Amino acid sequence: MSRVRIGPLRRLSPADLRRLAGGYASGARYAVTVSESRSQAAFRLVRKPLRRPWVKHFAHPAEELRRYRGVIRRGWSLGAYDGATLVGFALAEPRDWNRSVWVHEFAVAASHRRRGIGRRLVAELARRAQEAGYRALVCETQTTNAPAIDFYRAAGFRLEGVDISYYSNEDLERGEVAVFMKKRVPARGKAARARPRSRTSE
């Protein structure tokens, strides 16, 4: 089995985007309820299994592809390469006003999942963000995409935001709500170090 290489993403063809980030299927979703009064407001997310998988297909219009090319030119995006074949990528760019790195698209080919490639992409993005003085990686996904939420949590992200009308005014009724997840990046020199185990804890 060849070693997958992580390196800068120089280009992303429409075919690669469709192949790697054309959609998803999820066997669960997070149901969102909202309660609001004069004194408080609360969002509650509950994971629920689905009788039939939620299948989502993404279209990538020409305007989006042009925007993505501009993102790639900023030099933050990463690709995972098996030989000359792109098998995963993280399309990302910095946002200076709040010192964060926004991940627009993140995908690994089905043939190469569960091999640690996604975690390596996240780790390299976090390393670069730390070196450049940024404080967090940020991404957006849907409450219907439980596999993505599971992955991001396993990679150190936390769910930190909910927008019940991000895609349309009927998101809550349709059951597909945007969630925003964030992986905080320690400042340079403050990275967590493993504590030596005491003899009594061994």
C-alpha positions as CSV (number, residue, x, y, z in Angstrom):
1,M,0.0,0.0,0.0
2,S,1.5,3.3,-1.1
3,R,2.1,6.1,1.3
4,V,-0.3,9.0,0.9
5,R,1.5,12.4,0.8
6,I,0.0,15.6,2.2
7,G,1.1,18.7,0.4
8,P,-0.2,22.1,-1.0
9,L,-3.3,21.9,-3.2
10,R,-2.3,23.7,-6.4
11,R,-5.5,23.0,-8.4
12,L,-8.9,21.4,-8.0
13,S,-10.7,20.3,-11.1
14,P,-14.5,20.1,-11.4
15,A,-14.1,16.4,-11.9
16,D,-12.1,16.0,-8.6
17,L,-14.6,18.2,-6.8
18,R,-17.5,16.0,-7.9
19,R,-15.6,12.8,-7.2
20,L,-14.5,13.7,-3.7
21,A,-17.1,16.2,-2.5
22,G,-20.2,15.3,-4.5
23,G,-22.4,14.5,-1.5
24,Y,-22.9,12.2,1.4
25,A,-25.3,9.6,3.0
26,S,-26.1,9.7,6.7
27,G,-27.9,7.2,8.9
28,A,-28.6,9.7,11.5
29,R,-29.4,13.4,11.9
30,Y,-29.5,15.9,14.7
31,A,-33.0,17.2,15.4
32,V,-32.9,20.9,16.4
33,T,-35.5,22.5,18.7
34,V,-35.5,26.2,19.7
35,S,-37.1,27.7,22.8
36,E,-37.1,31.5,23.3
37,S,-38.6,33.8,25.9
38,R,-37.9,37.3,27.1
39,S,-35.4,36.0,29.6
40,Q,-33.7,33.2,27.7
41,A,-33.1,31.4,24.4
42,A,-31.9,27.9,24.0
43,F,-31.0,25.5,21.1
44,R,-31.1,21.8,21.7
45,L,-29.7,19.2,19.3
46,V,-30.6,15.5,19.7
47,R,-29.1,12.8,17.5
48,K,-31.7,10.5,16.0
49,P,-31.3,7.4,13.8
50,L,-33.0,7.5,10.4
51,R,-35.1,4.7,9.0
52,R,-33.7,5.5,5.6
53,P,-30.3,7.2,5.0
54,W,-30.4,10.9,4.3
55,V,-28.7,11.3,0.9
56,K,-27.4,14.6,-0.2
57,H,-25.9,15.6,-3.6
58,F,-23.9,18.8,-4.0
59,A,-23.8,20.9,-7.1
60,H,-20.8,23.1,-7.7
61,P,-21.8,26.0,-10.0
62,A,-19.2,27.9,-12.1
63,E,-19.3,30.9,-9.7
64,E,-18.3,28.6,-6.8
65,L,-15.5,27.0,-8.8
66,R,-14.1,30.5,-9.6
67,R,-14.3,31.4,-5.9
68,Y,-12.5,28.2,-4.9
69,R,-9.7,28.9,-7.4
70,G,-9.2,32.2,-5.6
71,V,-9.1,30.4,-2.3
72,I,-6.5,28.0,-3.6
73,R,-4.3,30.8,-4.8
74,R,-4.1,32.1,-1.2
75,G,-1.9,29.1,-0.4
76,W,-3.6,27.5,2.6
77,S,-5.3,24.6,0.9
78,L,-4.0,21.1,1.2
79,G,-4.2,17.9,-0.9
80,A,-3.7,14.3,-0.1
81,Y,-2.0,12.5,-2.9
82,D,-1.7,8.7,-3.6
83,G,1.0,8.9,-6.2
84,A,-0.3,11.5,-8.7
85,T,-4.0,11.0,-7.7
86,L,-5.8,13.4,-5.4
87,V,-7.5,11.3,-2.8
88,G,-8.5,14.1,-0.3
89,F,-8.3,17.8,0.2
90,A,-8.9,20.7,2.6
91,L,-9.9,23.9,0.9
92,A,-9.1,26.6,3.4
93,E,-8.2,30.3,3.8
94,P,-7.4,32.6,6.7
95,R,-9.7,35.3,8.0
96,D,-7.5,37.9,9.6
97,W,-10.3,39.9,11.4
98,N,-10.8,37.1,13.9
99,R,-7.6,35.2,13.4
100,S,-9.2,32.0,12.2
101,V,-8.8,29.6,9.3
102,W,-12.0,28.8,7.5
103,V,-12.3,25.3,5.9
104,H,-14.7,25.7,3.0
105,E,-14.5,22.1,1.8
106,F,-13.1,18.9,3.3
107,A,-13.2,15.5,1.8
108,V,-11.4,12.1,1.5
109,A,-12.1,9.6,-1.2
110,A,-14.3,6.6,0.0
111,S,-11.5,4.3,-1.1
112,H,-9.0,5.9,1.3
113,R,-11.1,6.5,4.4
114,R,-10.2,5.1,7.8
115,R,-6.5,5.4,7.0
116,G,-5.9,8.6,9.0
117,I,-5.8,10.8,6.0
118,G,-8.4,13.2,7.3
119,R,-6.7,13.6,10.6
120,R,-3.4,14.3,8.9
121,L,-5.0,17.0,6.8
122,V,-6.5,18.6,10.0
123,A,-3.2,18.3,11.9
124,E,-1.3,20.0,9.1
125,L,-3.8,22.8,8.8
126,A,-3.6,23.2,12.6
127,R,0.2,23.3,12.5
128,R,0.2,25.9,9.8
129,A,-2.4,28.0,11.6
130,Q,-0.3,27.8,14.8
131,E,2.9,28.9,13.0
132,A,1.1,31.9,11.5
133,G,-0.5,32.9,14.7
134,Y,-4.1,32.0,14.0
135,R,-6.3,30.7,16.9
136,A,-8.8,28.3,15.4
137,L,-9.9,26.2,12.4
138,V,-13.6,26.7,11.6
139,C,-16.0,24.7,9.4
140,E,-19.7,24.4,8.6
141,T,-21.7,21.3,8.0
142,Q,-25.3,20.1,8.4
143,T,-27.2,18.5,11.1
144,T,-28.1,15.8,8.5
145,N,-24.4,14.9,8.0
146,A,-23.7,12.9,11.2
147,P,-20.6,11.2,9.7
148,A,-19.0,14.6,9.2
149,I,-19.9,15.7,12.7
150,D,-18.5,12.5,14.1
151,F,-15.2,13.0,12.2
152,Y,-14.7,16.6,13.1
153,R,-15.3,15.7,16.8
154,A,-12.8,12.9,16.7
155,A,-10.3,15.3,15.1
156,G,-10.7,17.8,18.0
157,F,-13.5,20.1,16.8
158,R,-16.3,21.2,19.0
159,L,-19.8,22.2,17.9
160,E,-20.0,25.9,18.7
161,G,-22.7,27.4,16.6
162,V,-26.1,26.8,15.1
163,D,-27.9,28.8,12.3
164,I,-31.5,27.8,11.7
165,S,-31.9,29.9,8.5
166,Y,-28.4,29.6,6.9
167,Y,-29.6,27.9,3.7
168,S,-33.2,29.0,3.6
169,N,-36.0,30.3,5.7
170,E,-37.3,26.7,6.0
171,D,-34.2,25.0,7.3
172,L,-35.7,24.1,10.7
173,E,-38.9,22.7,9.1
174,R,-36.9,20.7,6.5
175,G,-34.6,19.3,9.3
176,E,-31.4,20.4,7.6
177,V,-29.7,23.0,9.8
178,A,-26.2,24.5,9.6
179,V,-23.8,23.9,12.4
180,F,-20.4,25.5,12.9
181,M,-17.6,23.6,14.4
182,K,-14.3,24.9,15.7
183,K,-10.9,23.4,16.6
184,R,-9.0,25.8,18.8
185,V,-5.3,26.1,18.0
186,P,-2.9,26.8,21.0
187,A,-0.6,29.8,20.7
188,R,3.0,29.1,19.7
189,G,5.0,27.9,22.7
190,K,1.8,26.9,24.5
191,A,1.1,23.6,22.8
192,A,-0.1,21.0,25.3
193,R,2.7,18.6,26.4
194,A,2.1,15.1,27.7
195,R,2.5,15.0,31.4
196,P,5.0,12.3,32.7
197,R,3.2,9.6,34.4
198,S,3.9,9.1,38.1
199,R,4.9,5.7,39.4
200,T,1.6,5.4,41.3
201,S,-0.4,5.9,38.1
202,E,1.3,3.2,36.1
